[in-house]
Each structure stands twice: as structure tokens, then as C-alpha cells.
Amino acid sequence: MGTPITQANQSVFAVQPASWKNFDQHGCTWAENMANAYSLAKLWVKDEQEAAMIWCVPLKGVAYRWLRYSGNNPII
């Protein structure tokens, strides 16, 4: 299921299609860390031919868009 949020890890990352306008904690793919999230986004684009959004999910607060990946050039 991914890395649980702990005090030592103040936020985690999740990946989902960029076409989804809102964060979906049940529909996203949870990442182990930022590098894993980037790899998941690259796979999503390759397999689905659709842009992926990496979300940062803080321990406290609301998830926010971190990076949109649509091919060779990530957009922050």
C-alpha cells in the first residue's frame, strides 16, 4: 500500500492521472519516496499515454500537486 505517514516522515508522495482534478487517496498509487513517485509517473506515461500528477501528502494539512509528468519534461 505504500509508506505510512509517521513523525519521522513528514510527508509522502502519491501518483495519479493528471486528468483527475482532485487528490484521491483511494485511487492513487502511493510511492515509497520521491524517486519512486517519479518512476511511477514515468511508467504511467509510458503505459497509459497520459500525463501523471505527483502529489505531496503532508502529515498535517491538505495534499497538493507537486509535479506534473507528461514525458521527458516534468513540470513543477
MODELLER restraints for C-alpha pairs under 7 A, 6 or more apart:
rsr = mdl.restraints
at = mdl.atoms
rsr.add(forms.Gaussian(group=physical.xy_distance, feature=features.Distance(at['CA:1:A'], at['CA:30:A']), mean=6.44, stdev=0.5))
rsr.add(forms.Gaussian(group=physical.xy_distance, feature=features.Distance(at['CA:2:A'], at['CA:30:A']), mean=4.83, stdev=0.5))
rsr.add(forms.Gaussian(group=physical.xy_distance, feature=features.Distance(at['CA:2:A'], at['CA:31:A']), mean=5.59, stdev=0.5))
rsr.add(forms.Gaussian(group=physical.xy_distance, feature=features.Distance(at['CA:2:A'], at['CA:32:A']), mean=5.75, stdev=0.5))
rsr.add(forms.Gaussian(group=physical.xy_distance, feature=features.Distance(at['CA:3:A'], at['CA:31:A']), mean=6.82, stdev=0.5))
rsr.add(forms.Gaussian(group=physical.xy_distance, feature=features.Distance(at['CA:3:A'], at['CA:32:A']), mean=5.34, stdev=0.5))
rsr.add(forms.Gaussian(group=physical.xy_distance, feature=features.Distance(at['CA:5:A'], at['CA:11:A']), mean=6.42, stdev=0.5))
rsr.add(forms.Gaussian(group=physical.xy_distance, feature=features.Distance(at['CA:5:A'], at['CA:12:A']), mean=6.58, stdev=0.5))
rsr.add(forms.Gaussian(group=physical.xy_distance, feature=features.Distance(at['CA:5:A'], at['CA:59:A']), mean=6.18, stdev=0.5))
rsr.add(forms.Gaussian(group=physical.xy_distance, feature=features.Distance(at['CA:10:A'], at['CA:58:A']), mean=5.91, stdev=0.5))
rsr.add(forms.Gaussian(group=physical.xy_distance, feature=features.Distance(at['CA:10:A'], at['CA:59:A']), mean=5.23, stdev=0.5))
rsr.add(forms.Gaussian(group=physical.xy_distance, feature=features.Distance(at['CA:11:A'], at['CA:56:A']), mean=6.60, stdev=0.5))
rsr.add(forms.Gaussian(group=physical.xy_distance, feature=features.Distance(at['CA:11:A'], at['CA:57:A']), mean=5.28, stdev=0.5))
rsr.add(forms.Gaussian(group=physical.xy_distance, feature=features.Distance(at['CA:11:A'], at['CA:58:A']), mean=3.97, stdev=0.5))
rsr.add(forms.Gaussian(group=physical.xy_distance, feature=features.Distance(at['CA:11:A'], at['CA:59:A']), mean=5.33, stdev=0.5))
rsr.add(forms.Gaussian(group=physical.xy_distance, feature=features.Distance(at['CA:12:A'], at['CA:33:A']), mean=6.55, stdev=0.5))
rsr.add(forms.Gaussian(group=physical.xy_distance, feature=features.Distance(at['CA:12:A'], at['CA:56:A']), mean=5.92, stdev=0.5))
rsr.add(forms.Gaussian(group=physical.xy_distance, feature=features.Distance(at['CA:12:A'], at['CA:57:A']), mean=5.20, stdev=0.5))
rsr.add(forms.Gaussian(group=physical.xy_distance, feature=features.Distance(at['CA:12:A'], at['CA:58:A']), mean=6.45, stdev=0.5))
rsr.add(forms.Gaussian(group=physical.xy_distance, feature=features.Distance(at['CA:13:A'], at['CA:30:A']), mean=6.30, stdev=0.5))
rsr.add(forms.Gaussian(group=physical.xy_distance, feature=features.Distance(at['CA:13:A'], at['CA:31:A']), mean=5.47, stdev=0.5))
rsr.add(forms.Gaussian(group=physical.xy_distance, feature=features.Distance(at['CA:13:A'], at['CA:33:A']), mean=6.34, stdev=0.5))
rsr.add(forms.Gaussian(group=physical.xy_distance, feature=features.Distance(at['CA:13:A'], at['CA:34:A']), mean=6.34, stdev=0.5))
rsr.add(forms.Gaussian(group=physical.xy_distance, feature=features.Distance(at['CA:13:A'], at['CA:37:A']), mean=6.34, stdev=0.5))
rsr.add(forms.Gaussian(group=physical.xy_distance, feature=features.Distance(at['CA:13:A'], at['CA:54:A']), mean=6.65, stdev=0.5))
rsr.add(forms.Gaussian(group=physical.xy_distance, feature=features.Distance(at['CA:13:A'], at['CA:55:A']), mean=5.49, stdev=0.5))
rsr.add(forms.Gaussian(group=physical.xy_distance, feature=features.Distance(at['CA:13:A'], at['CA:56:A']), mean=4.67, stdev=0.5))
rsr.add(forms.Gaussian(group=physical.xy_distance, feature=features.Distance(at['CA:13:A'], at['CA:57:A']), mean=5.78, stdev=0.5))
rsr.add(forms.Gaussian(group=physical.xy_distance, feature=features.Distance(at['CA:14:A'], at['CA:28:A']), mean=6.13, stdev=0.5))
rsr.add(forms.Gaussian(group=physical.xy_distance, feature=features.Distance(at['CA:14:A'], at['CA:29:A']), mean=5.53, stdev=0.5))
rsr.add(forms.Gaussian(group=physical.xy_distance, feature=features.Distance(at['CA:14:A'], at['CA:30:A']), mean=4.35, stdev=0.5))
rsr.add(forms.Gaussian(group=physical.xy_distance, feature=features.Distance(at['CA:14:A'], at['CA:31:A']), mean=5.37, stdev=0.5))
rsr.add(forms.Gaussian(group=physical.xy_distance, feature=features.Distance(at['CA:14:A'], at['CA:37:A']), mean=6.41, stdev=0.5))
rsr.add(forms.Gaussian(group=physical.xy_distance, feature=features.Distance(at['CA:14:A'], at['CA:54:A']), mean=5.68, stdev=0.5))
rsr.add(forms.Gaussian(group=physical.xy_distance, feature=features.Distance(at['CA:14:A'], at['CA:55:A']), mean=5.16, stdev=0.5))
rsr.add(forms.Gaussian(group=physical.xy_distance, feature=features.Distance(at['CA:14:A'], at['CA:56:A']), mean=6.64, stdev=0.5))
rsr.add(forms.Gaussian(group=physical.xy_distance, feature=features.Distance(at['CA:15:A'], at['CA:28:A']), mean=5.58, stdev=0.5))
rsr.add(forms.Gaussian(group=physical.xy_distance, feature=features.Distance(at['CA:15:A'], at['CA:29:A']), mean=5.17, stdev=0.5))
rsr.add(forms.Gaussian(group=physical.xy_distance, feature=features.Distance(at['CA:15:A'], at['CA:30:A']), mean=6.44, stdev=0.5))
rsr.add(forms.Gaussian(group=physical.xy_distance, feature=features.Distance(at['CA:15:A'], at['CA:37:A']), mean=6.30, stdev=0.5))
rsr.add(forms.Gaussian(group=physical.xy_distance, feature=features.Distance(at['CA:15:A'], at['CA:40:A']), mean=6.95, stdev=0.5))
rsr.add(forms.Gaussian(group=physical.xy_distance, feature=features.Distance(at['CA:15:A'], at['CA:41:A']), mean=6.39, stdev=0.5))
rsr.add(forms.Gaussian(group=physical.xy_distance, feature=features.Distance(at['CA:15:A'], at['CA:52:A']), mean=6.68, stdev=0.5))
rsr.add(forms.Gaussian(group=physical.xy_distance, feature=features.Distance(at['CA:15:A'], at['CA:53:A']), mean=5.69, stdev=0.5))
rsr.add(forms.Gaussian(group=physical.xy_distance, feature=features.Distance(at['CA:15:A'], at['CA:54:A']), mean=4.59, stdev=0.5))
rsr.add(forms.Gaussian(group=physical.xy_distance, feature=features.Distance(at['CA:15:A'], at['CA:55:A']), mean=6.19, stdev=0.5))
rsr.add(forms.Gaussian(group=physical.xy_distance, feature=features.Distance(at['CA:16:A'], at['CA:28:A']), mean=4.89, stdev=0.5))
rsr.add(forms.Gaussian(group=physical.xy_distance, feature=features.Distance(at['CA:16:A'], at['CA:29:A']), mean=6.37, stdev=0.5))
rsr.add(forms.Gaussian(group=physical.xy_distance, feature=features.Distance(at['CA:16:A'], at['CA:52:A']), mean=5.73, stdev=0.5))
rsr.add(forms.Gaussian(group=physical.xy_distance, feature=features.Distance(at['CA:16:A'], at['CA:53:A']), mean=5.55, stdev=0.5))
rsr.add(forms.Gaussian(group=physical.xy_distance, feature=features.Distance(at['CA:16:A'], at['CA:54:A']), mean=6.77, stdev=0.5))
rsr.add(forms.Gaussian(group=physical.xy_distance, feature=features.Distance(at['CA:17:A'], at['CA:51:A']), mean=6.18, stdev=0.5))
rsr.add(forms.Gaussian(group=physical.xy_distance, feature=features.Distance(at['CA:17:A'], at['CA:52:A']), mean=4.47, stdev=0.5))
rsr.add(forms.Gaussian(group=physical.xy_distance, feature=features.Distance(at['CA:17:A'], at['CA:53:A']), mean=5.80, stdev=0.5))
rsr.add(forms.Gaussian(group=physical.xy_distance, feature=features.Distance(at['CA:18:A'], at['CA:51:A']), mean=5.41, stdev=0.5))
rsr.add(forms.Gaussian(group=physical.xy_distance, feature=features.Distance(at['CA:18:A'], at['CA:52:A']), mean=4.58, stdev=0.5))
rsr.add(forms.Gaussian(group=physical.xy_distance, feature=features.Distance(at['CA:18:A'], at['CA:53:A']), mean=4.61, stdev=0.5))
rsr.add(forms.Gaussian(group=physical.xy_distance, feature=features.Distance(at['CA:18:A'], at['CA:68:A']), mean=6.90, stdev=0.5))
rsr.add(forms.Gaussian(group=physical.xy_distance, feature=features.Distance(at['CA:23:A'], at['CA:63:A']), mean=6.94, stdev=0.5))
rsr.add(forms.Gaussian(group=physical.xy_distance, feature=features.Distance(at['CA:31:A'], at['CA:37:A']), mean=5.01, stdev=0.5))
rsr.add(forms.Gaussian(group=physical.xy_distance, feature=features.Distance(at['CA:37:A'], at['CA:54:A']), mean=6.63, stdev=0.5))
rsr.add(forms.Gaussian(group=physical.xy_distance, feature=features.Distance(at['CA:41:A'], at['CA:52:A']), mean=5.43, stdev=0.5))
rsr.add(forms.Gaussian(group=physical.xy_distance, feature=features.Distance(at['CA:41:A'], at['CA:69:A']), mean=6.36, stdev=0.5))
rsr.add(forms.Gaussian(group=physical.xy_distance, feature=features.Distance(at['CA:44:A'], at['CA:52:A']), mean=6.52, stdev=0.5))
rsr.add(forms.Gaussian(group=physical.xy_distance, feature=features.Distance(at['CA:45:A'], at['CA:51:A']), mean=5.56, stdev=0.5))
rsr.add(forms.Gaussian(group=physical.xy_distance, feature=features.Distance(at['CA:45:A'], at['CA:52:A']), mean=6.46, stdev=0.5))
rsr.add(forms.Gaussian(group=physical.xy_distance, feature=features.Distance(at['CA:45:A'], at['CA:70:A']), mean=6.23, stdev=0.5))
rsr.add(forms.Gaussian(group=physical.xy_distance, feature=features.Distance(at['CA:45:A'], at['CA:71:A']), mean=6.57, stdev=0.5))
rsr.add(forms.Gaussian(group=physical.xy_distance, feature=features.Distance(at['CA:50:A'], at['CA:70:A']), mean=6.82, stdev=0.5))
rsr.add(forms.Gaussian(group=physical.xy_distance, feature=features.Distance(at['CA:51:A'], at['CA:69:A']), mean=5.66, stdev=0.5))
rsr.add(forms.Gaussian(group=physical.xy_distance, feature=features.Distance(at['CA:51:A'], at['CA:70:A']), mean=4.21, stdev=0.5))
rsr.add(forms.Gaussian(group=physical.xy_distance, feature=features.Distance(at['CA:52:A'], at['CA:68:A']), mean=5.84, stdev=0.5))
rsr.add(forms.Gaussian(group=physical.xy_distance, feature=features.Distance(at['CA:52:A'], at['CA:69:A']), mean=5.21, stdev=0.5))
rsr.add(forms.Gaussian(group=physical.xy_distance, feature=features.Distance(at['CA:52:A'], at['CA:70:A']), mean=6.31, stdev=0.5))
rsr.add(forms.Gaussian(group=physical.xy_distance, feature=features.Distance(at['CA:53:A'], at['CA:65:A']), mean=6.87, stdev=0.5))
rsr.add(forms.Gaussian(group=physical.xy_distance, feature=features.Distance(at['CA:53:A'], at['CA:67:A']), mean=5.89, stdev=0.5))
rsr.add(forms.Gaussian(group=physical.xy_distance, feature=features.Distance(at['CA:53:A'], at['CA:68:A']), mean=4.47, stdev=0.5))
rsr.add(forms.Gaussian(group=physical.xy_distance, feature=features.Distance(at['CA:53:A'], at['CA:69:A']), mean=6.20, stdev=0.5))
rsr.add(forms.Gaussian(group=physical.xy_distance, feature=features.Distance(at['CA:54:A'], at['CA:65:A']), mean=6.25, stdev=0.5))
rsr.add(forms.Gaussian(group=physical.xy_distance, feature=features.Distance(at['CA:54:A'], at['CA:66:A']), mean=5.45, stdev=0.5))
rsr.add(forms.Gaussian(group=physical.xy_distance, feature=features.Distance(at['CA:54:A'], at['CA:67:A']), mean=5.11, stdev=0.5))
rsr.add(forms.Gaussian(group=physical.xy_distance, feature=features.Distance(at['CA:54:A'], at['CA:68:A']), mean=6.18, stdev=0.5))
rsr.add(forms.Gaussian(group=physical.xy_distance, feature=features.Distance(at['CA:55:A'], at['CA:63:A']), mean=6.44, stdev=0.5))
rsr.add(forms.Gaussian(group=physical.xy_distance, feature=features.Distance(at['CA:55:A'], at['CA:64:A']), mean=5.54, stdev=0.5))
rsr.add(forms.Gaussian(group=physical.xy_distance, feature=features.Distance(at['CA:55:A'], at['CA:65:A']), mean=4.54, stdev=0.5))
rsr.add(forms.Gaussian(group=physical.xy_distance, feature=features.Distance(at['CA:55:A'], at['CA:66:A']), mean=4.98, stdev=0.5))
rsr.add(forms.Gaussian(group=physical.xy_distance, feature=features.Distance(at['CA:56:A'], at['CA:63:A']), mean=5.64, stdev=0.5))
rsr.add(forms.Gaussian(group=physical.xy_distance, feature=features.Distance(at['CA:56:A'], at['CA:64:A']), mean=5.51, stdev=0.5))
rsr.add(forms.Gaussian(group=physical.xy_distance, feature=features.Distance(at['CA:56:A'], at['CA:65:A']), mean=6.30, stdev=0.5))
rsr.add(forms.Gaussian(group=physical.xy_distance, feature=features.Distance(at['CA:56:A'], at['CA:66:A']), mean=5.63, stdev=0.5))
rsr.add(forms.Gaussian(group=physical.xy_distance, feature=features.Distance(at['CA:57:A'], at['CA:63:A']), mean=4.34, stdev=0.5))
rsr.add(forms.Gaussian(group=physical.xy_distance, feature=features.Distance(at['CA:57:A'], at['CA:64:A']), mean=6.66, stdev=0.5))
rsr.add(forms.Gaussian(group=physical.xy_distance, feature=features.Distance(at['CA:66:A'], at['CA:76:A']), mean=6.50, stdev=0.5))
rsr.add(forms.Gaussian(group=physical.xy_distance, feature=features.Distance(at['CA:67:A'], at['CA:74:A']), mean=6.65, stdev=0.5))
rsr.add(forms.Gaussian(group=physical.xy_distance, feature=features.Distance(at['CA:67:A'], at['CA:75:A']), mean=5.77, stdev=0.5))
rsr.add(forms.Gaussian(group=physical.xy_distance, feature=features.Distance(at['CA:67:A'], at['CA:76:A']), mean=4.60, stdev=0.5))
rsr.add(forms.Gaussian(group=physical.xy_distance, feature=features.Distance(at['CA:68:A'], at['CA:74:A']), mean=5.78, stdev=0.5))
rsr.add(forms.Gaussian(group=physical.xy_distance, feature=features.Distance(at['CA:68:A'], at['CA:75:A']), mean=5.06, stdev=0.5))
rsr.add(forms.Gaussian(group=physical.xy_distance, feature=features.Distance(at['CA:68:A'], at['CA:76:A']), mean=6.28, stdev=0.5))
rsr.add(forms.Gaussian(group=physical.xy_distance, feature=features.Distance(at['CA:69:A'], at['CA:75:A']), mean=6.21, stdev=0.5))
